[in-house]
Amino acid sequence: MTATYEQLVSILTALHEAPTDHFRPEATYADLDVDSLTMVEISIHIERHLGITVDDSELVPELTLGSTADLIDARRSA
């Protein structure tokens, strides 16, 4: 996977206690049982650590980790 994906997994590992084998590009936030408060925290950490603004309203339960990494990469190149 991409460096962005690895950075995202690092953020998720720090914020959300899920087994590392659950962190797959095709896993959704719903698959990981990420609640709305954690979505806000993920959004904040993406901005702080990666310098990219992703509104927590964009982090919907059906969004995959791979799609999140793609979103971050698209914002970087814009």
Protein Blocks (a to p, Z undefined) as FASTA:
>chain_A
ZZklmmmmmmmmmmpccdfklmcfklcfklnopafklmmmmmmmmmmmnopacdfklmcf
klcfklmmmmmmmmmmZZ
